[in-house]
Amino acid sequence: MISMTGYGYKEFQNDKVRFSLEIKSYNNRYLDLILNLPNPLSPLEGQIRALVSSSLRRGRVEVYLKMKELEEDLSLTVDKTAVKAYADTLREIQSLAGIGGDISLSHILNMEGIIKTDKTRNLDELYGLIEPLFKDVLKQLILSRQTEGISTEKDILGQISFMEDCVNQVTTHAPRMQEQITNNLKEKFEEIVQGKADESRILAEIAIQVVRFDINEELQRLATHLEGFRNSAASSEPVGKKLDFLCQEINREVNTIGSKNTLVEIGRLVVDMKDSLEKVREQLKNVE
């Protein structure tokens, strides 16, 4: 059983760049992947999304990747048109203002757009650096999810054991419930017909009612569902959705037993099973 709550973090640095990667995951019905990437790495979003999705099936997953370039590959170009335009404009201003003197280089350099810079980045090379970083952090995340999953599984199976014990107790009480139903029906029939009805007909009517209120079939199905839950929980594959479906089946059988019940003891056990099942379903919200 694997939890959907996990965390992983790691940094990487070489001579040119430093990366820090943090991945958090929380419970969610489906895989909801939120990527927070530096703008220069936006073209790599598709590859990164595929990389993360290949390791995780369910949960809200938040990815925070930060990048600091320690050594920049810059290409510098001079905007010749802008330089000429600035120079011509400065000379025109000199002429209009009647100011003499030469135009210096510092005058031109103070103008915007004279020198253009362009950072060159090799995205394939950058992805080659962050791919192993992502794999390491995802391993951390998955390990933390597995560790929490072990604890969650222990709690859930504890509730399943409790429910199995309740089923055994209900099974023990079931014959007494049938006996009580039979006696009550006999008394009512005798009170109504006052000995005027055929005994065989009374017994036939009682048998119909006993079958109607019989809970043995529900108990058998309930025991089967609980066993199936245990078997599924032992799988190394994501089982959250399957276990949630089994909880629905378990709940249906418990409700039916409760609706047919006539004993206080069974009523209490039904309430206990419902309470235990609710705890299981709450825990399953965080199981992948």
Order of alpha helices (4+ residues) and beta strands (2+ residues): beta-beta-beta-alpha-beta-beta-alpha-alpha-beta-alpha-alpha-alpha-alpha-alpha
